[in-house]
Amino acid sequence: MYTFESRIRYSEADEQQKLTLTALLDYFQDCSTFQSDDSGVGMDYLKPLKLAWVLNTWQIDVTRFPREGERVRIGTIPYILKGPLGYRNFFMEDLEGNRLAAAATVWTLLNMERGVPVNAPKEVIEAYPLEEKLDMEYLPRKIKIEGEGTPLETITVSKHHLDANHHVNNGQYVRMAMELVPEEITPKRLRVEYKAQAKLGHEIHPVYYTGEGVHIVSLNDAEGKPYAVVEFTV
């Protein structure tokens, strides 16, 4: 298990002075980066090998969004590392140990030059001690879309959407989707299925679907194939 402590910043809070869902996701993503860096197998180690971890799926379940100024602990637990796949939990809790949110993720180690999955090197496997996975509900990785969707305004990928791997950052897809669902919803669960990598200048064509307590945004390419599917449950 790897943890760090933080305090919810004003810049991370919404109009109700509560941590935003996208800021929560950023905390989790940063936590995995910190663990990799501190273990010596971060981007500085992977880049010369032309390797990168690519996220396949998010599931984030929220118990309570902490308020601006609240002190929190963020942690991550790798629990399966086999071949090219890594399974990792995340959590956020208050300093009394009460869980605020928990997440399950699946990652693939890619050779970025060839665009193919590769088995994790021995040094990477040894850097991530495995532990028991968190006690939470684990939903299927695939997000099911039903019914007719509503096409929305096209988004052009800009520089601010990109990360160090030169494609749209995982959290940016969620930010795009959050801008397209009704403002009044407060998601208690987020699921994201990543399918392809959008890069600078690509056009993303969102399609919005809604059902009982569920809002889905499929962020598609020009041919209707998803880059990412984002599901909010309220």
C-alpha positions as CSV (number, residue, x, y, z in Angstrom):
1,M,0.0,0.0,0.0
2,Y,1.2,3.5,-0.8
3,T,-0.3,6.6,0.8
4,F,0.1,10.3,1.0
5,E,-1.8,13.1,2.8
6,S,-3.2,16.3,1.4
7,R,-5.7,19.1,2.1
8,I,-8.6,19.9,-0.2
9,R,-7.7,23.1,-2.0
10,Y,-10.1,25.9,-3.0
11,S,-9.1,25.3,-6.7
12,E,-10.3,21.7,-6.3
13,A,-13.8,22.5,-4.9
14,D,-17.1,23.2,-6.6
15,E,-19.7,25.8,-5.8
16,Q,-20.7,23.9,-2.7
17,Q,-17.1,23.9,-1.5
18,K,-16.8,20.2,-2.0
19,L,-14.1,18.3,-3.9
20,T,-15.1,17.8,-7.5
21,L,-15.3,14.3,-9.1
22,T,-12.5,15.2,-11.6
23,A,-10.3,16.5,-8.8
24,L,-10.8,13.2,-6.9
25,L,-9.8,11.3,-10.1
26,D,-6.7,13.5,-10.3
27,Y,-5.7,12.6,-6.7
28,F,-5.9,8.9,-7.5
29,Q,-3.9,9.3,-10.7
30,D,-1.3,11.3,-8.9
31,C,-1.1,8.7,-6.2
32,S,-0.2,6.0,-8.7
33,T,2.4,8.3,-10.3
34,F,4.0,9.1,-6.9
35,Q,4.2,5.4,-6.1
36,S,5.9,4.6,-9.4
37,D,8.3,7.5,-9.1
38,D,9.2,6.6,-5.5
39,S,9.7,3.0,-6.4
40,G,12.1,3.9,-9.3
41,V,9.8,2.6,-12.1
42,G,8.1,5.9,-13.1
43,M,8.1,7.6,-16.4
44,D,11.9,8.3,-16.3
45,Y,12.4,4.6,-16.1
46,L,9.8,3.5,-18.6
47,K,10.4,6.1,-21.4
48,P,13.8,4.9,-22.5
49,L,12.3,1.4,-22.7
50,K,9.5,2.9,-24.9
51,L,6.9,1.7,-22.3
52,A,3.9,3.3,-20.7
53,W,1.0,2.2,-18.5
54,V,-2.3,2.9,-20.3
55,L,-5.5,2.9,-18.4
56,N,-8.3,0.6,-19.5
57,T,-11.1,1.3,-17.0
58,W,-12.0,3.4,-14.0
59,Q,-14.7,2.6,-11.4
60,I,-14.9,5.2,-8.6
61,D,-17.5,4.8,-5.8
62,V,-18.0,7.9,-3.7
63,T,-19.3,7.8,-0.1
64,R,-18.8,11.5,0.6
65,F,-17.1,14.4,-1.2
66,P,-14.8,16.1,1.3
67,R,-15.0,19.9,1.8
68,E,-12.5,22.6,1.0
69,G,-9.8,22.7,3.6
70,E,-10.5,19.1,4.9
71,R,-7.4,17.0,5.4
72,V,-7.4,13.6,3.7
73,R,-5.3,10.6,3.0
74,I,-5.0,9.1,-0.5
75,G,-3.8,5.5,-1.1
76,T,-3.3,2.9,-3.8
77,I,-3.1,-0.9,-3.6
78,P,-1.8,-2.9,-6.6
79,Y,-3.4,-6.3,-6.2
80,I,-2.8,-8.2,-9.5
81,L,0.2,-7.8,-11.8
82,K,0.3,-10.5,-14.5
83,G,1.7,-10.3,-18.0
84,P,0.9,-6.9,-19.4
85,L,-2.1,-6.2,-17.0
86,G,-2.1,-4.4,-13.7
87,Y,-5.0,-4.2,-11.4
88,R,-5.0,-1.4,-8.8
89,N,-7.3,0.0,-6.1
90,F,-7.4,3.5,-4.9
91,F,-9.0,5.1,-1.8
92,M,-9.5,8.4,-0.1
93,E,-10.2,8.7,3.6
94,D,-10.3,11.3,6.3
95,L,-7.6,11.3,8.9
96,E,-9.8,9.2,11.2
97,G,-9.8,6.4,8.6
98,N,-13.4,6.9,7.4
99,R,-13.6,6.0,3.7
100,L,-14.6,8.8,1.4
101,A,-14.2,7.1,-1.9
102,A,-12.8,3.9,-3.4
103,A,-11.8,2.9,-6.9
104,A,-10.9,-0.1,-9.0
105,T,-8.7,0.2,-12.2
106,V,-7.2,-2.0,-14.9
107,W,-4.0,-0.9,-16.7
108,T,-2.1,-2.3,-19.7
109,L,1.6,-1.9,-20.2
110,L,2.2,-0.9,-23.8
111,N,5.2,-0.7,-26.1
112,M,4.4,2.8,-27.3
113,E,6.6,2.5,-30.4
114,R,4.7,-0.6,-31.6
115,G,1.4,0.0,-29.9
116,V,1.2,-3.5,-28.4
117,P,0.9,-4.9,-24.9
118,V,4.1,-6.3,-23.3
119,N,4.8,-8.3,-20.2
120,A,6.0,-6.2,-17.3
121,P,9.8,-6.4,-16.7
122,K,11.0,-8.1,-13.6
123,E,12.1,-4.7,-12.1
124,V,8.5,-3.4,-12.5
125,I,6.9,-6.5,-10.9
126,E,9.3,-6.3,-7.9
127,A,8.5,-2.6,-7.4
128,Y,4.8,-3.2,-6.7
129,P,4.2,-5.4,-3.7
130,L,0.7,-7.0,-4.1
131,E,-1.9,-6.9,-1.4
132,E,-5.5,-7.9,-0.9
133,K,-7.9,-5.9,-3.0
134,L,-10.4,-3.5,-1.4
135,D,-13.8,-4.6,-0.2
136,M,-16.0,-2.9,-2.7
137,E,-18.5,-3.8,-5.4
138,Y,-16.6,-4.7,-8.7
139,L,-18.7,-4.0,-11.8
140,P,-18.0,-5.3,-15.3
141,R,-15.4,-3.5,-17.2
142,K,-17.6,-3.0,-20.2
143,I,-20.2,-0.2,-20.1
144,K,-23.4,-1.2,-21.8
145,I,-25.1,1.5,-23.9
146,E,-28.8,1.2,-24.8
147,G,-31.3,3.3,-26.7
148,E,-30.9,6.3,-28.9
149,G,-28.3,8.9,-28.0
150,T,-28.3,12.7,-28.6
151,P,-25.3,13.9,-30.6
152,L,-23.6,17.0,-29.0
153,E,-21.2,19.7,-30.2
154,T,-17.9,18.4,-31.5
155,I,-14.8,18.9,-29.3
156,T,-11.3,19.5,-30.9
157,V,-8.4,18.1,-28.9
158,S,-6.2,21.0,-27.7
159,K,-2.8,21.1,-26.0
160,H,-4.3,21.4,-22.6
161,H,-6.1,18.1,-23.0
162,L,-2.7,16.2,-23.5
163,D,-0.5,14.5,-21.0
164,A,3.2,13.5,-21.1
165,N,2.4,10.6,-23.5
166,H,1.0,13.1,-26.0
167,H,-2.5,11.8,-26.0
168,V,-5.7,13.0,-24.2
169,N,-5.2,12.5,-20.4
170,N,-7.6,10.0,-18.7
171,G,-9.1,12.7,-16.6
172,Q,-9.7,15.0,-19.5
173,Y,-12.2,12.6,-21.0
174,V,-14.1,12.8,-17.7
175,R,-14.0,16.6,-17.7
176,M,-15.4,16.7,-21.2
177,A,-18.2,14.4,-20.2
178,M,-19.0,16.3,-17.0
179,E,-19.5,19.5,-19.1
180,L,-22.2,17.7,-21.1
181,V,-24.4,16.2,-18.4
182,P,-27.0,18.2,-16.4
183,E,-25.2,20.5,-13.9
184,E,-27.5,19.5,-11.0
185,I,-26.4,15.9,-10.9
186,T,-24.0,14.7,-8.2
187,P,-22.5,11.4,-9.3
188,K,-22.0,8.8,-6.6
189,R,-20.3,6.4,-9.1
190,L,-18.1,7.0,-12.1
191,R,-17.2,4.3,-14.6
192,V,-15.0,4.9,-17.6
193,E,-14.0,2.5,-20.4
194,Y,-11.1,3.7,-22.5
195,K,-11.0,2.3,-26.0
196,A,-8.6,4.4,-28.2
197,Q,-6.2,7.3,-27.8
198,A,-7.2,10.8,-29.1
199,K,-4.3,13.1,-30.0
200,L,-3.8,16.8,-30.7
201,G,-6.1,18.1,-33.4
202,H,-8.4,15.0,-33.3
203,E,-12.2,15.7,-33.3
204,I,-14.3,14.1,-30.6
205,H,-18.0,13.7,-31.3
206,P,-19.9,13.2,-28.0
207,V,-23.2,11.3,-27.9
208,Y,-25.3,11.6,-24.7
209,Y,-27.5,8.8,-23.3
210,T,-29.7,8.9,-20.2
211,G,-31.6,6.4,-18.2
212,E,-33.0,5.9,-14.7
213,G,-30.3,7.4,-12.5
214,V,-27.6,6.9,-15.2
215,H,-26.0,9.4,-17.6
216,I,-23.6,8.2,-20.3
217,V,-21.4,10.1,-22.7
218,S,-19.7,8.3,-25.5
219,L,-16.8,10.3,-26.8
220,N,-16.5,9.1,-30.4
221,D,-14.3,9.6,-33.4
222,A,-15.7,10.8,-36.7
223,E,-16.8,7.2,-37.6
224,G,-18.7,6.8,-34.3
225,K,-16.1,4.6,-32.6
226,P,-15.5,5.5,-29.0
227,Y,-12.3,6.9,-27.6
228,A,-13.9,6.6,-24.2
229,V,-17.3,5.9,-22.7
230,V,-18.0,7.7,-19.4
231,E,-20.9,6.7,-17.1
232,F,-22.2,8.7,-14.2
233,T,-24.5,7.1,-11.6
234,V,-26.4,9.4,-9.3
